[in-house]
Amino acid sequence: MEIYEGIETLDLCLYLKKYKALIIADLHLGYEESFNKRGIFVPRIQFKEILDKLGKILTKKNIDIIIITGDLKHEFGVIHNSEWKNIMQVIDLFLKHCKTLVIIKGNHDITLPFITKKKGIEISEYYKLGDIFICHGDKIFDNEDFRKSKIIIIGHEHPAVGFREKAKYENFKCFLKGKFLDKVLIVLPSFNPLTIGTDVLISRLLSPFLQQSLSNFTAYAIEKNKIYYFGKLKNFYRITNNQMENIN
């Protein structure tokens, strides 16, 4: 589905047609291992799911550039053996399918350079393609590249929308499209299957780009690898203090 001119969704990713660029957000590799280390049992099947999904996505389009918007890994500190192995495996997969691999530093990627330097890959603070500025989303930049950009693409927030029917509540990952200042802002969902995300209708948001009214933002929800246009958030309702309020 094209959500902006020349920009289309591809599963949980974005594809920039002009640049043959695939953008992926928040893989959080090692997330399941971090649960197990804390004594919370999570079946070690998530990495295989991620690898299988990536393999299918990477064969759907001609791709010259792959851009990771940050949080490729999950753990802040010690790099576990399984995490190291998984990250190297994913990087090798990416390198087989593109000419250029760009990895942007996320707030979880403190120790990631120790891994990527083994592949000769430098971690970037942001990446710019024409008038498109791509960053993690945990901070706002103040430089010429940012000021001259017309489109901003971020991850970090793990956006989702929740729906309640009587006692049943379901959360769906989503893309968000709106404005930041005079620029188009697009927010990607998390690629990791365990991180469903933050319900943007009721939760406090983290990204400084989203510290504003989201009533005119448009949501594109994902369910079973299909994208559904859900319109503007002002048409949704949220529960606040046990009362239903329009998001306006």
Biotite code that builds the C-alpha atoms (Angstrom):
import biotite.structure as struc

atoms = struc.array([
    struc.Atom([0.000, 0.000, 0.000], chain_id="A", res_id=1, res_name="MET", atom_name="CA", element="C"),
    struc.Atom([1.332, 3.434, -0.920], chain_id="A", res_id=2, res_name="GLU", atom_name="CA", element="C"),
    struc.Atom([1.044, 5.689, 2.140], chain_id="A", res_id=3, res_name="ILE", atom_name="CA", element="C"),
    struc.Atom([2.815, 8.640, 0.571], chain_id="A", res_id=4, res_name="TYR", atom_name="CA", element="C"),
    struc.Atom([3.981, 9.442, -2.932], chain_id="A", res_id=5, res_name="GLU", atom_name="CA", element="C"),
    struc.Atom([6.775, 6.990, -3.773], chain_id="A", res_id=6, res_name="GLY", atom_name="CA", element="C"),
    struc.Atom([6.644, 5.381, -0.313], chain_id="A", res_id=7, res_name="ILE", atom_name="CA", element="C"),
    struc.Atom([4.843, 2.090, 0.184], chain_id="A", res_id=8, res_name="GLU", atom_name="CA", element="C"),
    struc.Atom([4.457, -0.425, 2.977], chain_id="A", res_id=9, res_name="THR", atom_name="CA", element="C"),
    struc.Atom([6.092, -3.817, 2.575], chain_id="A", res_id=10, res_name="LEU", atom_name="CA", element="C"),
    struc.Atom([4.916, -5.994, 5.427], chain_id="A", res_id=11, res_name="ASP", atom_name="CA", element="C"),
    struc.Atom([6.302, -4.192, 8.528], chain_id="A", res_id=12, res_name="LEU", atom_name="CA", element="C"),
    struc.Atom([8.803, -2.205, 6.452], chain_id="A", res_id=13, res_name="CYS", atom_name="CA", element="C"),
    struc.Atom([8.764, 0.775, 4.122], chain_id="A", res_id=14, res_name="LEU", atom_name="CA", element="C"),
    struc.Atom([9.995, 0.728, 0.547], chain_id="A", res_id=15, res_name="TYR", atom_name="CA", element="C"),
    struc.Atom([11.183, 3.923, -1.153], chain_id="A", res_id=16, res_name="LEU", atom_name="CA", element="C"),
    struc.Atom([10.619, 3.249, -4.834], chain_id="A", res_id=17, res_name="LYS", atom_name="CA", element="C"),
    struc.Atom([12.855, 6.005, -6.213], chain_id="A", res_id=18, res_name="LYS", atom_name="CA", element="C"),
    struc.Atom([15.878, 4.806, -4.247], chain_id="A", res_id=19, res_name="TYR", atom_name="CA", element="C"),
    struc.Atom([15.062, 1.081, -4.137], chain_id="A", res_id=20, res_name="LYS", atom_name="CA", element="C"),
    struc.Atom([15.516, 1.415, -0.391], chain_id="A", res_id=21, res_name="ALA", atom_name="CA", element="C"),
    struc.Atom([14.026, -0.834, 2.285], chain_id="A", res_id=22, res_name="LEU", atom_name="CA", element="C"),
    struc.Atom([13.571, 0.646, 5.772], chain_id="A", res_id=23, res_name="ILE", atom_name="CA", element="C"),
    struc.Atom([13.223, -1.591, 8.832], chain_id="A", res_id=24, res_name="ILE", atom_name="CA", element="C"),
    struc.Atom([12.681, -0.489, 12.435], chain_id="A", res_id=25, res_name="ALA", atom_name="CA", element="C"),
    struc.Atom([13.352, -2.003, 15.832], chain_id="A", res_id=26, res_name="ASP", atom_name="CA", element="C"),
    struc.Atom([14.302, -5.642, 15.324], chain_id="A", res_id=27, res_name="LEU", atom_name="CA", element="C"),
    struc.Atom([15.391, -5.867, 18.996], chain_id="A", res_id=28, res_name="HIS", atom_name="CA", element="C"),
    struc.Atom([17.406, -9.026, 18.397], chain_id="A", res_id=29, res_name="LEU", atom_name="CA", element="C"),
    struc.Atom([18.039, -10.797, 21.675], chain_id="A", res_id=30, res_name="GLY", atom_name="CA", element="C"),
    struc.Atom([14.721, -9.741, 23.207], chain_id="A", res_id=31, res_name="TYR", atom_name="CA", element="C"),
    struc.Atom([13.550, -13.288, 23.964], chain_id="A", res_id=32, res_name="GLU", atom_name="CA", element="C"),
    struc.Atom([16.957, -14.125, 25.463], chain_id="A", res_id=33, res_name="GLU", atom_name="CA", element="C"),
    struc.Atom([16.669, -11.131, 27.808], chain_id="A", res_id=34, res_name="SER", atom_name="CA", element="C"),
    struc.Atom([13.387, -12.575, 29.138], chain_id="A", res_id=35, res_name="PHE", atom_name="CA", element="C"),
    struc.Atom([14.933, -15.992, 29.677], chain_id="A", res_id=36, res_name="ASN", atom_name="CA", element="C"),
    struc.Atom([17.899, -14.464, 31.510], chain_id="A", res_id=37, res_name="LYS", atom_name="CA", element="C"),
    struc.Atom([15.406, -12.892, 33.946], chain_id="A", res_id=38, res_name="ARG", atom_name="CA", element="C"),
    struc.Atom([13.693, -16.244, 34.531], chain_id="A", res_id=39, res_name="GLY", atom_name="CA", element="C"),
    struc.Atom([10.717, -15.541, 32.248], chain_id="A", res_id=40, res_name="ILE", atom_name="CA", element="C"),
    struc.Atom([10.388, -18.435, 29.834], chain_id="A", res_id=41, res_name="PHE", atom_name="CA", element="C"),
    struc.Atom([9.894, -17.391, 26.225], chain_id="A", res_id=42, res_name="VAL", atom_name="CA", element="C"),
    struc.Atom([10.192, -20.110, 23.551], chain_id="A", res_id=43, res_name="PRO", atom_name="CA", element="C"),
    struc.Atom([13.272, -19.443, 21.421], chain_id="A", res_id=44, res_name="ARG", atom_name="CA", element="C"),
    struc.Atom([11.363, -19.319, 18.149], chain_id="A", res_id=45, res_name="ILE", atom_name="CA", element="C"),
    struc.Atom([11.194, -15.570, 17.595], chain_id="A", res_id=46, res_name="GLN", atom_name="CA", element="C"),
    struc.Atom([14.542, -15.281, 15.821], chain_id="A", res_id=47, res_name="PHE", atom_name="CA", element="C"),
    struc.Atom([13.561, -17.945, 13.297], chain_id="A", res_id=48, res_name="LYS", atom_name="CA", element="C"),
    struc.Atom([10.291, -16.074, 12.677], chain_id="A", res_id=49, res_name="GLU", atom_name="CA", element="C"),
    struc.Atom([12.217, -12.835, 12.125], chain_id="A", res_id=50, res_name="ILE", atom_name="CA", element="C"),
    struc.Atom([14.704, -14.513, 9.797], chain_id="A", res_id=51, res_name="LEU", atom_name="CA", element="C"),
    struc.Atom([11.954, -16.214, 7.769], chain_id="A", res_id=52, res_name="ASP", atom_name="CA", element="C"),
    struc.Atom([9.948, -12.998, 7.466], chain_id="A", res_id=53, res_name="LYS", atom_name="CA", element="C"),
    struc.Atom([13.013, -10.999, 6.394], chain_id="A", res_id=54, res_name="LEU", atom_name="CA", element="C"),
    struc.Atom([13.897, -13.646, 3.822], chain_id="A", res_id=55, res_name="GLY", atom_name="CA", element="C"),
    struc.Atom([10.460, -13.329, 2.202], chain_id="A", res_id=56, res_name="LYS", atom_name="CA", element="C"),
    struc.Atom([10.460, -9.522, 2.258], chain_id="A", res_id=57, res_name="ILE", atom_name="CA", element="C"),
    struc.Atom([13.934, -9.231, 0.734], chain_id="A", res_id=58, res_name="LEU", atom_name="CA", element="C"),
    struc.Atom([12.886, -11.198, -2.355], chain_id="A", res_id=59, res_name="THR", atom_name="CA", element="C"),
    struc.Atom([9.776, -9.124, -3.091], chain_id="A", res_id=60, res_name="LYS", atom_name="CA", element="C"),
    struc.Atom([11.524, -6.013, -4.440], chain_id="A", res_id=61, res_name="LYS", atom_name="CA", element="C"),
    struc.Atom([14.724, -4.917, -6.132], chain_id="A", res_id=62, res_name="ASN", atom_name="CA", element="C"),
    struc.Atom([16.690, -3.489, -3.216], chain_id="A", res_id=63, res_name="ILE", atom_name="CA", element="C"),
    struc.Atom([19.834, -1.371, -3.433], chain_id="A", res_id=64, res_name="ASP", atom_name="CA", element="C"),
    struc.Atom([19.820, 0.045, 0.101], chain_id="A", res_id=65, res_name="ILE", atom_name="CA", element="C"),
    struc.Atom([18.683, -1.429, 3.407], chain_id="A", res_id=66, res_name="ILE", atom_name="CA", element="C"),
    struc.Atom([18.311, 1.040, 6.274], chain_id="A", res_id=67, res_name="ILE", atom_name="CA", element="C"),
    struc.Atom([17.818, -0.058, 9.889], chain_id="A", res_id=68, res_name="ILE", atom_name="CA", element="C"),
    struc.Atom([16.358, 2.835, 11.884], chain_id="A", res_id=69, res_name="THR", atom_name="CA", element="C"),
    struc.Atom([17.887, 1.717, 15.161], chain_id="A", res_id=70, res_name="GLY", atom_name="CA", element="C"),
    struc.Atom([17.515, -0.833, 17.962], chain_id="A", res_id=71, res_name="ASP", atom_name="CA", element="C"),
    struc.Atom([18.879, -3.676, 15.884], chain_id="A", res_id=72, res_name="LEU", atom_name="CA", element="C"),
    struc.Atom([19.750, -5.301, 19.226], chain_id="A", res_id=73, res_name="LYS", atom_name="CA", element="C"),
    struc.Atom([17.881, -5.286, 22.511], chain_id="A", res_id=74, res_name="HIS", atom_name="CA", element="C"),
    struc.Atom([20.246, -5.605, 25.463], chain_id="A", res_id=75, res_name="GLU", atom_name="CA", element="C"),
    struc.Atom([21.909, -2.356, 26.561], chain_id="A", res_id=76, res_name="PHE", atom_name="CA", element="C"),
    struc.Atom([24.981, -3.947, 28.121], chain_id="A", res_id=77, res_name="GLY", atom_name="CA", element="C"),
    struc.Atom([26.586, -7.381, 27.885], chain_id="A", res_id=78, res_name="VAL", atom_name="CA", element="C"),
    struc.Atom([26.408, -9.040, 24.465], chain_id="A", res_id=79, res_name="ILE", atom_name="CA", element="C"),
    struc.Atom([25.325, -12.642, 24.893], chain_id="A", res_id=80, res_name="HIS", atom_name="CA", element="C"),
    struc.Atom([26.731, -15.276, 22.534], chain_id="A", res_id=81, res_name="ASN", atom_name="CA", element="C"),
    struc.Atom([23.334, -16.007, 21.014], chain_id="A", res_id=82, res_name="SER", atom_name="CA", element="C"),
    struc.Atom([22.679, -12.293, 20.473], chain_id="A", res_id=83, res_name="GLU", atom_name="CA", element="C"),
    struc.Atom([26.063, -11.840, 18.775], chain_id="A", res_id=84, res_name="TRP", atom_name="CA", element="C"),
    struc.Atom([25.421, -14.856, 16.531], chain_id="A", res_id=85, res_name="LYS", atom_name="CA", element="C"),
    struc.Atom([21.909, -13.710, 15.612], chain_id="A", res_id=86, res_name="ASN", atom_name="CA", element="C"),
    struc.Atom([22.990, -10.164, 14.757], chain_id="A", res_id=87, res_name="ILE", atom_name="CA", element="C"),
    struc.Atom([25.821, -11.415, 12.555], chain_id="A", res_id=88, res_name="MET", atom_name="CA", element="C"),
    struc.Atom([23.412, -13.784, 10.805], chain_id="A", res_id=89, res_name="GLN", atom_name="CA", element="C"),
    struc.Atom([20.936, -10.983, 10.077], chain_id="A", res_id=90, res_name="VAL", atom_name="CA", element="C"),
    struc.Atom([23.678, -8.659, 8.832], chain_id="A", res_id=91, res_name="ILE", atom_name="CA", element="C"),
    struc.Atom([24.943, -11.400, 6.491], chain_id="A", res_id=92, res_name="ASP", atom_name="CA", element="C"),
    struc.Atom([21.406, -11.844, 5.167], chain_id="A", res_id=93, res_name="LEU", atom_name="CA", element="C"),
    struc.Atom([21.057, -8.117, 4.515], chain_id="A", res_id=94, res_name="PHE", atom_name="CA", element="C"),
    struc.Atom([24.411, -7.920, 2.752], chain_id="A", res_id=95, res_name="LEU", atom_name="CA", element="C"),
    struc.Atom([23.341, -10.655, 0.351], chain_id="A", res_id=96, res_name="LYS", atom_name="CA", element="C"),
    struc.Atom([20.363, -8.581, -0.787], chain_id="A", res_id=97, res_name="HIS", atom_name="CA", element="C"),
    struc.Atom([21.665, -5.014, -1.066], chain_id="A", res_id=98, res_name="CYS", atom_name="CA", element="C"),
    struc.Atom([24.549, -2.890, -2.251], chain_id="A", res_id=99, res_name="LYS", atom_name="CA", element="C"),
    struc.Atom([24.508, -0.616, 0.800], chain_id="A", res_id=100, res_name="THR", atom_name="CA", element="C"),
    struc.Atom([23.583, -1.446, 4.391], chain_id="A", res_id=101, res_name="LEU", atom_name="CA", element="C"),
    struc.Atom([22.945, 1.493, 6.729], chain_id="A", res_id=102, res_name="VAL", atom_name="CA", element="C"),
    struc.Atom([22.534, 0.903, 10.459], chain_id="A", res_id=103, res_name="ILE", atom_name="CA", element="C"),
    struc.Atom([21.335, 3.887, 12.479], chain_id="A", res_id=104, res_name="ILE", atom_name="CA", element="C"),
    struc.Atom([22.080, 3.944, 16.187], chain_id="A", res_id=105, res_name="LYS", atom_name="CA", element="C"),
    struc.Atom([19.090, 3.414, 18.450], chain_id="A", res_id=106, res_name="GLY", atom_name="CA", element="C"),
    struc.Atom([18.933, 3.937, 22.195], chain_id="A", res_id=107, res_name="ASN", atom_name="CA", element="C"),
    struc.Atom([19.389, 0.164, 22.705], chain_id="A", res_id=108, res_name="HIS", atom_name="CA", element="C"),
    struc.Atom([22.452, -0.012, 20.443], chain_id="A", res_id=109, res_name="ASP", atom_name="CA", element="C"),
    struc.Atom([25.103, 1.106, 22.933], chain_id="A", res_id=110, res_name="ILE", atom_name="CA", element="C"),
    struc.Atom([27.295, -1.969, 22.414], chain_id="A", res_id=111, res_name="THR", atom_name="CA", element="C"),
    struc.Atom([26.321, -2.672, 18.794], chain_id="A", res_id=112, res_name="LEU", atom_name="CA", element="C"),
    struc.Atom([29.504, -1.104, 17.288], chain_id="A", res_id=113, res_name="PRO", atom_name="CA", element="C"),
    struc.Atom([31.544, -3.930, 18.856], chain_id="A", res_id=114, res_name="PHE", atom_name="CA", element="C"),
    struc.Atom([29.641, -6.312, 16.559], chain_id="A", res_id=115, res_name="ILE", atom_name="CA", element="C"),
    struc.Atom([29.285, -4.274, 13.372], chain_id="A", res_id=116, res_name="THR", atom_name="CA", element="C"),
    struc.Atom([32.977, -3.340, 13.237], chain_id="A", res_id=117, res_name="LYS", atom_name="CA", element="C"),
    struc.Atom([33.665, -7.015, 12.553], chain_id="A", res_id=118, res_name="LYS", atom_name="CA", element="C"),
    struc.Atom([31.849, -6.459, 9.252], chain_id="A", res_id=119, res_name="LYS", atom_name="CA", element="C"),
    struc.Atom([33.394, -3.054, 8.618], chain_id="A", res_id=120, res_name="GLY", atom_name="CA", element="C"),
    struc.Atom([30.061, -1.291, 9.137], chain_id="A", res_id=121, res_name="ILE", atom_name="CA", element="C"),
    struc.Atom([29.956, 2.124, 10.797], chain_id="A", res_id=122, res_name="GLU", atom_name="CA", element="C"),
    struc.Atom([26.916, 3.058, 12.877], chain_id="A", res_id=123, res_name="ILE", atom_name="CA", element="C"),
    struc.Atom([25.180, 6.231, 11.674], chain_id="A", res_id=124, res_name="SER", atom_name="CA", element="C"),
    struc.Atom([23.324, 8.876, 13.672], chain_id="A", res_id=125, res_name="GLU", atom_name="CA", element="C"),
    struc.Atom([20.910, 9.377, 10.781], chain_id="A", res_id=126, res_name="TYR", atom_name="CA", element="C"),
    struc.Atom([20.691, 8.880, 7.013], chain_id="A", res_id=127, res_name="TYR", atom_name="CA", element="C"),
    struc.Atom([19.436, 11.198, 4.272], chain_id="A", res_id=128, res_name="LYS", atom_name="CA", element="C"),
    struc.Atom([18.112, 10.262, 0.842], chain_id="A", res_id=129, res_name="LEU", atom_name="CA", element="C"),
    struc.Atom([17.227, 13.349, -1.190], chain_id="A", res_id=130, res_name="GLY", atom_name="CA", element="C"),
    struc.Atom([14.668, 15.213, 0.914], chain_id="A", res_id=131, res_name="ASP", atom_name="CA", element="C"),
    struc.Atom([14.011, 12.200, 3.179], chain_id="A", res_id=132, res_name="ILE", atom_name="CA", element="C"),
    struc.Atom([15.587, 12.228, 6.648], chain_id="A", res_id=133, res_name="PHE", atom_name="CA", element="C"),
    struc.Atom([15.734, 8.855, 8.433], chain_id="A", res_id=134, res_name="ILE", atom_name="CA", element="C"),
    struc.Atom([16.621, 8.555, 12.120], chain_id="A", res_id=135, res_name="CYS", atom_name="CA", element="C"),
    struc.Atom([15.777, 6.455, 15.164], chain_id="A", res_id=136, res_name="HIS", atom_name="CA", element="C"),
    struc.Atom([13.277, 8.890, 16.629], chain_id="A", res_id=137, res_name="GLY", atom_name="CA", element="C"),
    struc.Atom([14.549, 9.284, 20.190], chain_id="A", res_id=138, res_name="ASP", atom_name="CA", element="C"),
    struc.Atom([15.939, 12.766, 19.560], chain_id="A", res_id=139, res_name="LYS", atom_name="CA", element="C"),
    struc.Atom([15.370, 15.705, 17.235], chain_id="A", res_id=140, res_name="ILE", atom_name="CA", element="C"),
    struc.Atom([18.277, 16.892, 15.151], chain_id="A", res_id=141, res_name="PHE", atom_name="CA", element="C"),
    struc.Atom([19.292, 20.488, 14.566], chain_id="A", res_id=142, res_name="ASP", atom_name="CA", element="C"),
    struc.Atom([21.376, 20.544, 11.414], chain_id="A", res_id=143, res_name="ASN", atom_name="CA", element="C"),
    struc.Atom([21.115, 21.529, 7.767], chain_id="A", res_id=144, res_name="GLU", atom_name="CA", element="C"),
    struc.Atom([20.191, 18.020, 6.608], chain_id="A", res_id=145, res_name="ASP", atom_name="CA", element="C"),
    struc.Atom([17.244, 17.959, 8.986], chain_id="A", res_id=146, res_name="PHE", atom_name="CA", element="C"),
    struc.Atom([16.079, 21.495, 8.229], chain_id="A", res_id=147, res_name="ARG", atom_name="CA", element="C"),
    struc.Atom([16.126, 20.931, 4.460], chain_id="A", res_id=148, res_name="LYS", atom_name="CA", element="C"),
    struc.Atom([14.262, 17.639, 4.621], chain_id="A", res_id=149, res_name="SER", atom_name="CA", element="C"),
    struc.Atom([10.603, 17.363, 3.685], chain_id="A", res_id=150, res_name="LYS", atom_name="CA", element="C"),
    struc.Atom([9.933, 13.860, 4.982], chain_id="A", res_id=151, res_name="ILE", atom_name="CA", element="C"),
    struc.Atom([11.048, 12.305, 8.283], chain_id="A", res_id=152, res_name="ILE", atom_name="CA", element="C"),
    struc.Atom([10.961, 8.542, 8.859], chain_id="A", res_id=153, res_name="ILE", atom_name="CA", element="C"),
    struc.Atom([11.469, 7.139, 12.359], chain_id="A", res_id=154, res_name="ILE", atom_name="CA", element="C"),
    struc.Atom([11.087, 4.011, 14.469], chain_id="A", res_id=155, res_name="GLY", atom_name="CA", element="C"),
    struc.Atom([11.562, 3.912, 18.260], chain_id="A", res_id=156, res_name="HIS", atom_name="CA", element="C"),
    struc.Atom([7.929, 4.341, 19.304], chain_id="A", res_id=157, res_name="GLU", atom_name="CA", element="C"),
    struc.Atom([6.580, 0.891, 18.268], chain_id="A", res_id=158, res_name="HIS", atom_name="CA", element="C"),
    struc.Atom([3.159, 2.394, 17.417], chain_id="A", res_id=159, res_name="PRO", atom_name="CA", element="C"),
    struc.Atom([0.003, 0.332, 17.729], chain_id="A", res_id=160, res_name="ALA", atom_name="CA", element="C"),
    struc.Atom([-3.741, 0.901, 17.917], chain_id="A", res_id=161, res_name="VAL", atom_name="CA", element="C"),
    struc.Atom([-6.004, -0.920, 20.338], chain_id="A", res_id=162, res_name="GLY", atom_name="CA", element="C"),
    struc.Atom([-9.617, -1.967, 19.879], chain_id="A", res_id=163, res_name="PHE", atom_name="CA", element="C"),
    struc.Atom([-11.982, -2.954, 22.677], chain_id="A", res_id=164, res_name="ARG", atom_name="CA", element="C"),
    struc.Atom([-15.167, -4.958, 22.300], chain_id="A", res_id=165, res_name="GLU", atom_name="CA", element="C"),
    struc.Atom([-16.822, -5.572, 25.678], chain_id="A", res_id=166, res_name="LYS", atom_name="CA", element="C"),
    struc.Atom([-14.167, -7.453, 27.702], chain_id="A", res_id=167, res_name="ALA", atom_name="CA", element="C"),
    struc.Atom([-11.983, -8.196, 24.697], chain_id="A", res_id=168, res_name="LYS", atom_name="CA", element="C"),
    struc.Atom([-9.067, -5.901, 23.872], chain_id="A", res_id=169, res_name="TYR", atom_name="CA", element="C"),
    struc.Atom([-6.690, -6.336, 20.941], chain_id="A", res_id=170, res_name="GLU", atom_name="CA", element="C"),
    struc.Atom([-3.601, -4.349, 20.010], chain_id="A", res_id=171, res_name="ASN", atom_name="CA", element="C"),
    struc.Atom([-2.387, -4.081, 16.405], chain_id="A", res_id=172, res_name="PHE", atom_name="CA", element="C"),
    struc.Atom([0.924, -2.753, 15.170], chain_id="A", res_id=173, res_name="LYS", atom_name="CA", element="C"),
    struc.Atom([0.538, 0.195, 12.846], chain_id="A", res_id=174, res_name="CYS", atom_name="CA", element="C"),
    struc.Atom([2.258, 2.750, 10.670], chain_id="A", res_id=175, res_name="PHE", atom_name="CA", element="C"),
    struc.Atom([1.552, 6.369, 11.545], chain_id="A", res_id=176, res_name="LEU", atom_name="CA", element="C"),
    struc.Atom([1.631, 9.289, 9.128], chain_id="A", res_id=177, res_name="LYS", atom_name="CA", element="C"),
    struc.Atom([1.281, 12.894, 10.176], chain_id="A", res_id=178, res_name="GLY", atom_name="CA", element="C"),
    struc.Atom([3.230, 16.122, 10.452], chain_id="A", res_id=179, res_name="LYS", atom_name="CA", element="C"),
    struc.Atom([6.177, 17.397, 12.431], chain_id="A", res_id=180, res_name="PHE", atom_name="CA", element="C"),
    struc.Atom([6.525, 21.143, 11.951], chain_id="A", res_id=181, res_name="LEU", atom_name="CA", element="C"),
    struc.Atom([6.312, 21.623, 8.182], chain_id="A", res_id=182, res_name="ASP", atom_name="CA", element="C"),
    struc.Atom([7.469, 18.072, 7.389], chain_id="A", res_id=183, res_name="LYS", atom_name="CA", element="C"),
    struc.Atom([5.689, 14.796, 6.714], chain_id="A", res_id=184, res_name="VAL", atom_name="CA", element="C"),
    struc.Atom([6.376, 12.346, 9.546], chain_id="A", res_id=185, res_name="LEU", atom_name="CA", element="C"),
    struc.Atom([6.101, 8.573, 9.112], chain_id="A", res_id=186, res_name="ILE", atom_name="CA", element="C"),
    struc.Atom([6.532, 6.208, 12.069], chain_id="A", res_id=187, res_name="VAL", atom_name="CA", element="C"),
    struc.Atom([7.279, 2.509, 11.506], chain_id="A", res_id=188, res_name="LEU", atom_name="CA", element="C"),
    struc.Atom([6.064, -0.336, 13.710], chain_id="A", res_id=189, res_name="PRO", atom_name="CA", element="C"),
    struc.Atom([8.520, -2.603, 15.504], chain_id="A", res_id=190, res_name="SER", atom_name="CA", element="C"),
    struc.Atom([9.658, -5.559, 13.416], chain_id="A", res_id=191, res_name="PHE", atom_name="CA", element="C"),
    struc.Atom([10.107, -7.845, 16.433], chain_id="A", res_id=192, res_name="ASN", atom_name="CA", element="C"),
    struc.Atom([7.017, -10.071, 16.953], chain_id="A", res_id=193, res_name="PRO", atom_name="CA", element="C"),
    struc.Atom([7.286, -9.828, 20.760], chain_id="A", res_id=194, res_name="LEU", atom_name="CA", element="C"),
    struc.Atom([7.104, -6.030, 20.830], chain_id="A", res_id=195, res_name="THR", atom_name="CA", element="C"),
    struc.Atom([3.504, -5.407, 19.817], chain_id="A", res_id=196, res_name="ILE", atom_name="CA", element="C"),
    struc.Atom([3.838, -1.749, 20.676], chain_id="A", res_id=197, res_name="GLY", atom_name="CA", element="C"),
    struc.Atom([2.434, 1.306, 22.362], chain_id="A", res_id=198, res_name="THR", atom_name="CA", element="C"),
    struc.Atom([-1.270, 1.984, 21.906], chain_id="A", res_id=199, res_name="ASP", atom_name="CA", element="C"),
    struc.Atom([-1.074, 5.549, 20.614], chain_id="A", res_id=200, res_name="VAL", atom_name="CA", element="C"),
    struc.Atom([-4.706, 6.170, 21.603], chain_id="A", res_id=201, res_name="LEU", atom_name="CA", element="C"),
    struc.Atom([-4.219, 5.735, 25.345], chain_id="A", res_id=202, res_name="ILE", atom_name="CA", element="C"),
    struc.Atom([-0.501, 5.507, 26.194], chain_id="A", res_id=203, res_name="SER", atom_name="CA", element="C"),
    struc.Atom([2.134, 8.072, 26.975], chain_id="A", res_id=204, res_name="ARG", atom_name="CA", element="C"),
    struc.Atom([4.466, 8.297, 23.992], chain_id="A", res_id=205, res_name="LEU", atom_name="CA", element="C"),
    struc.Atom([8.253, 8.417, 24.140], chain_id="A", res_id=206, res_name="LEU", atom_name="CA", element="C"),
    struc.Atom([9.428, 10.002, 20.906], chain_id="A", res_id=207, res_name="SER", atom_name="CA", element="C"),
    struc.Atom([9.885, 13.787, 20.987], chain_id="A", res_id=208, res_name="PRO", atom_name="CA", element="C"),
    struc.Atom([8.475, 13.833, 17.454], chain_id="A", res_id=209, res_name="PHE", atom_name="CA", element="C"),
    struc.Atom([5.150, 12.658, 18.878], chain_id="A", res_id=210, res_name="LEU", atom_name="CA", element="C"),
    struc.Atom([4.860, 15.120, 21.763], chain_id="A", res_id=211, res_name="GLN", atom_name="CA", element="C"),
    struc.Atom([1.948, 16.833, 20.019], chain_id="A", res_id=212, res_name="GLN", atom_name="CA", element="C"),
    struc.Atom([-1.682, 16.233, 19.217], chain_id="A", res_id=213, res_name="SER", atom_name="CA", element="C"),
    struc.Atom([-1.990, 13.143, 17.029], chain_id="A", res_id=214, res_name="LEU", atom_name="CA", element="C"),
    struc.Atom([-5.611, 13.772, 16.092], chain_id="A", res_id=215, res_name="SER", atom_name="CA", element="C"),
    struc.Atom([-4.732, 14.394, 12.425], chain_id="A", res_id=216, res_name="ASN", atom_name="CA", element="C"),
    struc.Atom([-2.304, 11.487, 12.177], chain_id="A", res_id=217, res_name="PHE", atom_name="CA", element="C"),
    struc.Atom([-3.388, 8.609, 9.971], chain_id="A", res_id=218, res_name="THR", atom_name="CA", element="C"),
    struc.Atom([-3.064, 4.982, 11.110], chain_id="A", res_id=219, res_name="ALA", atom_name="CA", element="C"),
    struc.Atom([-2.399, 1.968, 8.907], chain_id="A", res_id=220, res_name="TYR", atom_name="CA", element="C"),
    struc.Atom([-2.895, -1.154, 11.022], chain_id="A", res_id=221, res_name="ALA", atom_name="CA", element="C"),
    struc.Atom([-1.223, -4.501, 10.370], chain_id="A", res_id=222, res_name="ILE", atom_name="CA", element="C"),
    struc.Atom([-2.946, -7.830, 10.929], chain_id="A", res_id=223, res_name="GLU", atom_name="CA", element="C"),
    struc.Atom([-1.611, -11.131, 9.578], chain_id="A", res_id=224, res_name="LYS", atom_name="CA", element="C"),
    struc.Atom([0.796, -9.354, 7.212], chain_id="A", res_id=225, res_name="ASN", atom_name="CA", element="C"),
    struc.Atom([-2.015, -7.285, 5.680], chain_id="A", res_id=226, res_name="LYS", atom_name="CA", element="C"),
    struc.Atom([-2.224, -3.495, 5.885], chain_id="A", res_id=227, res_name="ILE", atom_name="CA", element="C"),
    struc.Atom([-5.547, -1.817, 6.656], chain_id="A", res_id=228, res_name="TYR", atom_name="CA", element="C"),
    struc.Atom([-6.223, 1.896, 6.259], chain_id="A", res_id=229, res_name="TYR", atom_name="CA", element="C"),
    struc.Atom([-7.896, 3.103, 9.478], chain_id="A", res_id=230, res_name="PHE", atom_name="CA", element="C"),
    struc.Atom([-8.101, 6.802, 8.805], chain_id="A", res_id=231, res_name="GLY", atom_name="CA", element="C"),
    struc.Atom([-7.306, 9.640, 11.189], chain_id="A", res_id=232, res_name="LYS", atom_name="CA", element="C"),
    struc.Atom([-6.893, 9.050, 14.896], chain_id="A", res_id=233, res_name="LEU", atom_name="CA", element="C"),
    struc.Atom([-9.441, 11.761, 15.692], chain_id="A", res_id=234, res_name="LYS", atom_name="CA", element="C"),
    struc.Atom([-12.079, 9.299, 14.509], chain_id="A", res_id=235, res_name="ASN", atom_name="CA", element="C"),
    struc.Atom([-11.060, 6.801, 17.199], chain_id="A", res_id=236, res_name="PHE", atom_name="CA", element="C"),
    struc.Atom([-11.961, 6.824, 20.838], chain_id="A", res_id=237, res_name="TYR", atom_name="CA", element="C"),
    struc.Atom([-9.900, 6.243, 23.911], chain_id="A", res_id=238, res_name="ARG", atom_name="CA", element="C"),
    struc.Atom([-10.681, 5.420, 27.498], chain_id="A", res_id=239, res_name="ILE", atom_name="CA", element="C"),
    struc.Atom([-9.573, 8.066, 29.966], chain_id="A", res_id=240, res_name="THR", atom_name="CA", element="C"),
    struc.Atom([-10.687, 8.047, 33.616], chain_id="A", res_id=241, res_name="ASN", atom_name="CA", element="C"),
    struc.Atom([-13.277, 5.384, 32.733], chain_id="A", res_id=242, res_name="ASN", atom_name="CA", element="C"),
    struc.Atom([-14.945, 7.722, 30.235], chain_id="A", res_id=243, res_name="GLN", atom_name="CA", element="C"),
    struc.Atom([-14.988, 7.620, 26.462], chain_id="A", res_id=244, res_name="MET", atom_name="CA", element="C"),
    struc.Atom([-13.426, 10.725, 24.967], chain_id="A", res_id=245, res_name="GLU", atom_name="CA", element="C"),
    struc.Atom([-12.834, 11.734, 21.386], chain_id="A", res_id=246, res_name="ASN", atom_name="CA", element="C"),
    struc.Atom([-9.091, 12.042, 20.765], chain_id="A", res_id=247, res_name="ILE", atom_name="CA", element="C"),
    struc.Atom([-9.708, 15.636, 19.756], chain_id="A", res_id=248, res_name="ASN", atom_name="CA", element="C"),
])
